[in-house]
Amino acid sequence: MRYAFVAEHRALFSVRAMCRCLRIQPSGFYAWLKNPLSRRAKEDARQTEPLRQAWEDSGKVYGNSKLHDDLLDQGET
């Protein structure tokens, strides 16, 4: 969240000044720019659409356990 703030306001303020105020390392920010999404975040994004589709197909009434069962039936893990 902090890195996203710095990226959004780079045109207005210096990166070093924002990092100092937010108590983050500039090197961490630049590393985040190269790869902003972790493996876990990418996997979550990959599974979001099938979950949303299964939920909408159920009439928006399925809970998490039924959605999990549907994903298993589709071969998702």
C-alpha positions as CSV (number, residue, x, y, z in Angstrom):
1,M,0.0,0.0,0.0
2,R,2.8,2.4,0.8
3,Y,4.7,1.5,-2.3
4,A,1.6,2.2,-4.4
5,F,1.2,5.6,-2.8
6,V,4.8,6.4,-3.6
7,A,4.4,5.3,-7.2
8,E,1.2,7.3,-7.6
9,H,2.8,10.5,-6.3
10,R,6.3,10.2,-7.9
11,A,5.6,13.2,-10.2
12,L,4.8,15.5,-7.2
13,F,7.4,14.5,-4.6
14,S,10.8,12.9,-4.6
15,V,10.9,9.2,-4.0
16,R,13.5,9.5,-1.2
17,A,11.4,12.1,0.7
18,M,8.2,10.0,0.5
19,C,10.1,6.9,1.6
20,R,11.6,8.8,4.5
21,C,8.2,10.1,5.6
22,L,6.6,6.6,5.2
23,R,9.5,4.9,6.9
24,I,10.2,2.5,4.0
25,Q,13.4,1.9,2.1
26,P,13.8,3.4,-1.4
27,S,15.5,0.1,-2.5
28,G,12.3,-1.8,-1.4
29,F,10.2,0.6,-3.5
30,Y,12.3,0.1,-6.6
31,A,12.3,-3.7,-6.1
32,W,8.5,-3.5,-5.8
33,L,8.3,-1.6,-9.1
34,K,10.0,-4.5,-10.9
35,N,7.7,-7.1,-9.5
36,P,4.7,-5.6,-7.6
37,L,2.7,-8.8,-7.2
38,S,3.9,-11.7,-5.1
39,R,3.4,-15.3,-6.2
40,R,0.5,-15.5,-3.7
41,A,-1.2,-12.3,-5.1
42,K,-0.9,-13.7,-8.6
43,E,-2.4,-17.0,-7.6
44,D,-5.2,-15.2,-5.8
45,A,-5.9,-13.1,-8.9
46,R,-5.9,-16.2,-11.1
47,Q,-8.5,-17.9,-8.8
48,T,-10.7,-14.8,-8.4
49,E,-12.6,-15.0,-11.8
50,P,-13.5,-18.7,-11.5
51,L,-14.8,-18.1,-7.9
52,R,-16.8,-15.0,-9.0
53,Q,-18.3,-17.0,-11.9
54,A,-19.3,-19.9,-9.7
55,W,-20.8,-17.5,-7.2
56,E,-22.8,-15.7,-9.8
57,D,-23.9,-19.0,-11.4
58,S,-25.3,-20.1,-8.0
59,G,-27.5,-17.0,-7.9
60,K,-25.1,-15.4,-5.5
61,V,-26.1,-17.7,-2.6
62,Y,-23.2,-20.2,-2.4
63,G,-20.9,-20.0,0.6
64,N,-17.2,-20.6,0.7
65,S,-17.4,-24.3,1.3
66,K,-19.7,-24.9,-1.7
67,L,-17.6,-22.6,-3.9
68,H,-14.5,-24.6,-2.8
69,D,-16.3,-27.8,-3.8
70,D,-17.2,-26.3,-7.2
71,L,-13.5,-25.3,-7.8
72,L,-12.4,-28.8,-6.9
73,D,-14.9,-30.3,-9.4
74,Q,-13.4,-28.0,-12.1
75,G,-9.9,-29.2,-11.4
76,E,-8.8,-26.1,-9.6
77,T,-6.6,-26.5,-6.5
